[in-house]
Amino acid sequence: MSTIVEIFEKFGINLNNGEETFNSFSVDPRRFQSNLIQFIQKSPENPKWEKNYETIWKILESYLDNETNFAVSLLPSKNVSSQHTHSSNQDSLLKILLEISDLQSDLFDYLVSKILNYLETSDTNSDIQILGLQINIPSYIVSQFRYQPRINNPQALCQKLIELINSTTNSAIKKEIIACFPDILCDSQHDGLVSDLELLLDEIELISPTLDTLSNLSFKKENLLGITRTVLLKFPLLGEKDLPSSLKFILKASIILNDKDVFNDLRSKLKLDELADDSVRHVVYDIFRENFQVSNQLVELYSTCIQYNTLAFVNNLILPFDFLVVTLSYSIAQYSKSIDKFFKAAIKQETIRNVEKSSLIFIKFCSNFSQEVLDPIEKMSKSLIQNPP
């Protein structure tokens, strides 16, 4: 029986064979794929396809079981001649093989099992030195799943990866896997991950990566509302490091859902006075500023909230959050007057003591901000002085 090295050489790639040398193409990688597909693809013109596939898979698996061969297959391949491509580097052998539909399912299963095997058997952190590089094998495997042009059954792959997340205690690889979901699924398939991702929010160290991934997925409104309520429920328990991811997700959800209750809940739960880290305060301000600049909906939602709360005679009506939003509204000309009006109406109903308390908290929150940030605050202050409620 021919070896995989001999067969693949005929198709256009020179494989390393247990040695530390890069795999190199003698033809364009697309030509290599085409040659391999013709050999294993089921068709009337290829009656031996099944035997050919079994042969290829058996000897490929044996080849990849060698640790050096496998590690090199995760690295970018080279080109023997620049005539075949514009670049001297190409995707890894495994990434190119995963683009072949007939190989994909078995190869995905093999790679997922490889991740688990490395995590279970490695005494260190699964890093190895090869070809002058230090690579983390599980991390490099996960990178092969990203940006594939076509995945036959992305939902099945995601479920395998969810099972892998639940079966390992390695938080680093869990985060890498969570981050790759948006690159595996198309928009219409995102809802299938809702319940699985929601459960991951129970693990403190996974909150930020999970929320970052959720922010890059598209859900039906009812599913998005459910996740948003879960995040808001956990909001008081979040650490400062998880706050940016949480805010980005909730603000995006508020815009999509156009739900004043979601925004009002965030308004009451974001405690500016509890933010001790100066860098976190800057990030929080920037997140709000960016979202308010790209979406007028947030201004409208806030207007609805403050009007509703004023009419409902809510206790402790003015919060530090309100000073933050009103300050931001002064940078949006078409909304500054209306927000100013609603804000002053709320102040008129509020006790002086609580207004002073909330304003002092906000002043402390932005005490180390740049002049660019402080300018709108000065405008708000002048408006309150010149035209008091």
C-alpha positions as CSV (number, residue, x, y, z in Angstrom):
1,M,0.0,0.0,0.0
2,S,1.3,3.5,-0.9
3,T,1.9,5.9,2.0
4,I,0.0,9.1,2.4
5,V,3.3,10.9,1.6
6,E,3.5,9.2,-1.7
7,I,-0.2,9.7,-2.6
8,F,-0.2,13.3,-1.6
9,E,3.0,14.0,-3.5
10,K,1.2,12.9,-6.7
11,F,-1.7,15.2,-5.9
12,G,0.7,18.2,-5.4
13,I,2.0,18.5,-1.8
14,N,5.3,17.3,-0.3
15,L,4.6,16.2,3.3
16,N,7.1,16.1,6.1
17,N,7.5,12.5,7.2
18,G,8.3,12.6,10.9
19,E,10.8,15.3,10.4
20,E,10.6,19.0,11.4
21,T,10.1,20.5,7.9
22,F,7.2,22.5,6.6
23,N,4.7,20.9,4.3
24,S,5.1,22.4,0.8
25,F,2.9,22.6,-2.2
26,S,4.3,21.9,-5.7
27,V,0.9,23.0,-7.2
28,D,-1.7,25.6,-6.2
29,P,-3.5,24.3,-3.1
30,R,-6.8,24.4,-5.0
31,R,-5.3,22.1,-7.6
32,F,-4.3,19.8,-4.8
33,Q,-7.8,19.8,-3.4
34,S,-9.2,19.1,-6.9
35,N,-6.9,16.1,-7.4
36,L,-7.8,14.6,-4.0
37,I,-11.5,15.2,-4.6
38,Q,-11.4,13.4,-7.9
39,F,-9.8,10.4,-6.1
40,I,-12.3,10.1,-3.2
41,Q,-15.5,11.7,-4.5
42,K,-18.6,9.5,-5.0
43,S,-19.6,9.6,-8.7
44,P,-20.5,7.3,-11.6
45,E,-17.1,8.1,-13.1
46,N,-15.3,7.0,-10.0
47,P,-16.6,3.5,-9.0
48,K,-13.7,2.9,-6.6
49,W,-14.5,6.1,-4.6
50,E,-15.4,4.2,-1.4
51,K,-12.3,2.1,-1.4
52,N,-10.2,5.1,-2.2
53,Y,-11.8,7.1,0.6
54,E,-11.2,4.3,3.1
55,T,-7.6,4.0,2.0
56,I,-7.0,7.8,2.2
57,W,-8.6,8.1,5.6
58,K,-6.9,5.1,7.1
59,I,-3.4,6.2,6.1
60,L,-4.0,9.9,6.8
61,E,-5.1,9.1,10.3
62,S,-2.0,6.9,10.8
63,Y,0.1,9.8,9.5
64,L,-1.5,12.3,11.8
65,D,-1.1,10.1,14.8
66,N,2.6,10.9,14.7
67,E,3.0,14.0,17.0
68,T,5.5,15.8,14.8
69,N,3.4,15.2,11.6
70,F,0.3,16.4,13.4
71,A,2.0,19.6,14.7
72,V,3.4,20.5,11.3
73,S,0.0,19.9,9.7
74,L,-1.4,22.7,12.0
75,L,1.2,25.2,10.7
76,P,1.1,27.2,7.5
77,S,2.3,25.3,4.4
78,K,4.9,26.6,2.0
79,N,5.1,26.8,-1.8
80,V,7.9,25.2,-3.7
81,S,7.5,27.8,-6.5
82,S,6.1,31.3,-6.4
83,Q,4.7,30.6,-9.9
84,H,1.7,28.8,-8.3
85,T,0.6,31.5,-6.0
86,H,1.1,35.2,-5.0
87,S,2.3,34.2,-1.5
88,S,5.1,31.9,-0.2
89,N,2.8,30.8,2.6
90,Q,-0.5,28.9,2.5
91,D,-3.1,27.6,5.0
92,S,-2.2,24.6,7.0
93,L,-2.6,21.1,5.6
94,L,-5.5,20.4,8.0
95,K,-7.3,23.6,7.1
96,I,-7.1,22.8,3.4
97,L,-8.2,19.2,4.0
98,L,-11.2,20.5,6.0
99,E,-12.4,22.4,3.0
100,I,-13.0,19.0,1.2
101,S,-16.6,18.1,1.9
102,D,-16.0,14.3,1.9
103,L,-13.3,14.4,4.5
104,Q,-14.8,17.0,6.7
105,S,-17.0,15.0,9.1
106,D,-14.3,12.4,10.0
107,L,-11.6,15.0,10.2
108,F,-13.7,17.2,12.6
109,D,-14.3,14.2,14.8
110,Y,-10.7,13.3,14.8
111,L,-9.6,16.9,15.7
112,V,-12.1,17.2,18.5
113,S,-10.9,13.9,20.0
114,K,-7.3,15.2,19.6
115,I,-8.1,18.3,21.7
116,L,-9.6,16.2,24.5
117,N,-6.7,13.8,24.3
118,Y,-4.1,16.6,24.6
119,L,-6.0,18.2,27.5
120,E,-6.3,14.9,29.4
121,T,-2.7,13.5,28.9
122,S,-0.5,16.6,28.8
123,D,1.4,17.2,32.1
124,T,2.0,20.9,31.1
125,N,-0.1,23.3,29.1
126,S,0.0,21.4,25.8
127,D,2.7,23.7,24.4
128,I,5.3,22.2,22.1
129,Q,8.4,23.6,20.3
130,I,8.5,22.9,16.6
131,L,10.3,24.6,13.7
132,G,11.4,27.4,16.0
133,L,7.9,28.0,17.1
134,Q,6.1,27.4,20.4
135,I,2.6,26.4,19.7
136,N,-0.3,25.3,21.9
137,I,-1.8,22.3,20.2
138,P,-5.4,22.5,21.4
139,S,-5.5,26.2,20.5
140,Y,-4.1,25.6,17.0
141,I,-6.6,22.9,16.5
142,V,-9.5,25.2,17.3
143,S,-8.1,27.8,14.9
144,Q,-8.6,25.2,12.1
145,F,-12.4,25.4,12.6
146,R,-12.5,29.2,12.0
147,Y,-13.3,30.9,8.7
148,Q,-14.0,27.6,6.8
149,P,-15.8,28.6,3.6
150,R,-18.3,25.8,4.0
151,I,-19.1,23.4,6.8
152,N,-21.5,20.5,6.0
153,N,-23.1,20.3,9.4
154,P,-22.1,23.3,11.6
155,Q,-24.7,22.6,14.2
156,A,-23.3,19.1,14.8
157,L,-19.8,20.5,15.1
158,C,-20.9,23.1,17.6
159,Q,-22.6,20.5,19.7
160,K,-19.4,18.5,19.8
161,L,-17.5,21.6,20.9
162,I,-20.1,22.3,23.6
163,E,-19.6,18.7,24.8
164,L,-15.9,19.4,24.8
165,I,-16.4,22.6,26.9
166,N,-18.4,20.7,29.4
167,S,-15.9,17.8,29.7
168,T,-12.7,19.8,30.4
169,T,-11.6,22.1,33.2
170,N,-9.2,24.0,31.0
171,S,-10.6,27.5,30.9
172,A,-8.2,28.8,28.2
173,I,-9.4,26.3,25.6
174,K,-13.0,26.8,26.7
175,K,-12.7,30.5,25.9
176,E,-11.1,29.8,22.5
177,I,-13.9,27.4,21.6
178,I,-16.6,29.9,22.7
179,A,-15.0,32.6,20.6
180,C,-15.0,30.5,17.4
181,F,-18.8,29.8,17.3
182,P,-19.7,33.0,15.2
183,D,-17.2,31.8,12.6
184,I,-18.7,28.3,12.4
185,L,-22.5,29.1,12.2
186,C,-24.4,31.2,9.7
187,D,-26.9,33.8,11.0
188,S,-29.9,31.5,10.6
189,Q,-28.3,28.8,12.9
190,H,-27.5,31.0,15.9
191,D,-30.7,30.3,17.8
192,G,-29.7,26.7,18.2
193,L,-26.9,27.7,20.6
194,V,-29.0,29.9,22.9
195,S,-29.6,27.4,25.7
196,D,-26.0,26.1,25.6
197,L,-24.4,29.5,25.8
198,E,-26.9,30.7,28.5
199,L,-25.7,27.8,30.7
200,L,-22.1,28.9,30.3
201,L,-22.9,32.2,32.0
202,D,-23.0,30.2,35.2
203,E,-19.2,29.9,35.1
204,I,-17.7,33.1,36.3
205,E,-14.5,32.9,34.2
206,L,-16.6,32.3,31.0
207,I,-19.0,35.3,31.4
208,S,-17.0,37.7,29.3
209,P,-16.1,35.4,26.4
210,T,-19.6,34.1,26.3
211,L,-21.1,37.6,26.2
212,D,-18.6,38.7,23.6
213,T,-19.7,35.7,21.4
214,L,-23.4,36.4,22.1
215,S,-22.9,40.0,21.0
216,N,-21.7,38.6,17.6
217,L,-24.6,36.3,17.1
218,S,-28.1,37.0,15.9
219,F,-31.2,35.6,17.7
220,K,-34.9,35.7,17.4
221,K,-36.2,38.5,19.6
222,E,-37.8,36.2,22.2
223,N,-34.5,34.3,22.6
224,L,-32.5,37.6,22.8
225,L,-34.9,38.9,25.4
226,G,-34.5,35.7,27.5
227,I,-30.7,35.9,27.5
228,T,-30.7,39.6,28.2
229,R,-32.9,39.0,31.3
230,T,-30.5,36.3,32.4
231,V,-27.6,38.7,32.1
232,L,-29.4,41.5,33.9
233,L,-30.3,39.0,36.7
234,K,-26.6,38.2,37.1
235,F,-25.5,41.8,36.7
236,P,-25.1,42.7,40.4
237,L,-22.8,39.7,40.8
238,L,-20.5,40.6,38.0
239,G,-16.9,41.7,38.6
240,E,-15.5,44.8,37.0
241,K,-13.6,42.8,34.4
242,D,-16.9,41.4,33.1
243,L,-18.6,44.8,33.0
244,P,-17.5,45.9,29.5
245,S,-18.7,42.7,27.8
246,S,-22.0,42.8,29.8
247,L,-22.7,46.5,28.8
248,K,-21.9,45.9,25.2
249,F,-24.3,43.0,25.1
250,I,-27.1,44.7,27.0
251,L,-26.9,48.0,25.0
252,K,-26.9,46.1,21.7
253,A,-30.0,44.1,23.0
254,S,-31.7,47.3,24.0
255,I,-31.3,48.7,20.5
256,I,-32.6,45.5,18.8
257,L,-35.4,44.9,21.2
258,N,-36.3,48.6,21.6
259,D,-37.4,47.6,25.1
260,K,-37.6,50.4,27.8
261,D,-37.8,47.8,30.6
262,V,-34.4,46.3,29.6
263,F,-32.8,49.8,29.5
264,N,-34.5,50.8,32.7
265,D,-33.2,47.7,34.5
266,L,-29.7,48.5,33.3
267,R,-30.2,52.0,34.5
268,S,-31.0,50.9,38.0
269,K,-28.3,48.2,38.3
270,L,-25.3,50.0,36.9
271,K,-23.7,51.4,40.1
272,L,-21.1,54.0,38.9
273,D,-20.0,54.5,42.5
274,E,-18.9,50.9,42.8
275,L,-16.3,51.1,40.0
276,A,-13.0,51.4,41.7
277,D,-10.7,50.9,38.6
278,D,-10.1,54.1,36.7
279,S,-9.5,52.2,33.5
280,V,-12.8,50.4,33.8
281,R,-14.6,53.8,34.3
282,H,-13.1,55.1,31.1
283,V,-14.1,51.9,29.2
284,V,-17.7,52.2,30.6
285,Y,-17.9,55.8,29.4
286,D,-16.5,54.9,26.0
287,I,-18.9,52.0,25.5
288,F,-21.9,54.3,26.3
289,R,-20.5,57.0,24.0
290,E,-20.0,54.7,21.1
291,N,-23.4,53.2,21.4
292,F,-25.2,56.5,21.8
293,Q,-23.3,57.9,18.8
294,V,-24.4,55.0,16.5
295,S,-28.0,54.6,17.7
296,N,-30.5,57.3,18.4
297,Q,-32.7,54.6,19.8
298,L,-30.9,54.6,23.1
299,V,-31.7,58.3,23.5
300,E,-35.3,57.7,22.8
301,L,-35.4,54.7,25.2
302,Y,-33.9,56.9,27.9
303,S,-36.4,59.6,27.2
304,T,-39.2,57.1,27.6
305,C,-37.7,55.7,30.8
306,I,-37.3,59.1,32.5
307,Q,-40.8,60.3,31.5
308,Y,-42.4,57.1,32.7
309,N,-40.5,57.2,36.0
310,T,-41.4,60.8,36.5
311,L,-45.1,60.3,35.8
312,A,-45.0,57.2,38.1
313,F,-43.5,59.2,41.0
314,V,-40.7,56.8,41.4
315,N,-38.6,57.1,44.5
316,N,-34.9,58.1,44.1
317,L,-35.7,59.1,40.6
318,I,-32.4,60.7,39.7
319,L,-29.5,58.2,39.5
320,P,-25.8,58.8,38.7
321,F,-26.6,56.9,35.4
322,D,-28.9,59.8,34.4
323,F,-26.1,62.3,34.6
324,L,-24.0,60.0,32.4
325,V,-26.8,59.7,29.7
326,V,-27.7,63.4,29.8
327,T,-24.0,64.3,29.4
328,L,-23.8,62.1,26.3
329,S,-27.0,63.6,24.9
330,Y,-25.4,67.0,24.9
331,S,-23.1,65.7,22.1
332,I,-26.2,64.9,20.0
333,A,-27.6,68.2,18.9
334,Q,-31.1,67.1,17.9
335,Y,-31.7,65.4,21.3
336,S,-30.0,67.7,23.8
337,K,-33.1,70.0,24.2
338,S,-35.6,67.3,24.7
339,I,-33.4,65.3,27.1
340,D,-32.7,68.5,29.0
341,K,-36.4,69.1,29.3
342,F,-37.2,65.6,30.6
343,F,-34.2,65.6,32.9
344,K,-35.2,68.9,34.5
345,A,-38.8,67.7,35.0
346,A,-37.4,64.7,36.8
347,I,-35.1,66.9,39.0
348,K,-38.1,69.1,39.9
349,Q,-39.8,66.0,41.3
350,E,-36.7,64.7,43.1
351,T,-35.4,65.6,46.5
352,I,-32.4,68.0,46.5
353,R,-30.5,65.6,48.7
354,N,-30.8,62.7,46.2
355,V,-29.9,65.0,43.2
356,E,-26.8,66.2,45.1
357,K,-25.8,62.6,46.0
358,S,-26.2,61.3,42.4
359,S,-24.4,64.3,40.9
360,L,-21.4,63.9,43.3
361,I,-21.2,60.2,42.4
362,F,-21.1,61.1,38.7
363,I,-18.5,63.8,39.3
364,K,-16.3,61.3,41.1
365,F,-16.9,58.8,38.3
366,C,-15.5,61.1,35.6
367,S,-13.0,63.0,37.8
368,N,-10.0,61.8,35.8
369,F,-11.5,62.1,32.3
370,S,-10.1,64.2,29.5
371,Q,-11.4,67.8,28.7
372,E,-13.2,66.4,25.7
373,V,-15.3,64.3,28.0
374,L,-15.7,67.1,30.6
375,D,-17.0,69.7,28.0
376,P,-20.5,68.2,27.8
377,I,-20.6,68.1,31.6
378,E,-19.9,71.8,31.7
379,K,-22.7,72.4,29.2
380,M,-25.1,70.4,31.3
381,S,-24.1,72.3,34.4
382,K,-24.5,75.7,32.7
383,S,-28.0,74.7,31.5
384,L,-29.0,73.7,35.0
385,I,-27.7,77.0,36.4
386,Q,-29.0,79.3,33.7
387,N,-32.4,77.5,33.4
388,P,-33.1,75.7,36.6
389,P,-36.0,73.3,36.9
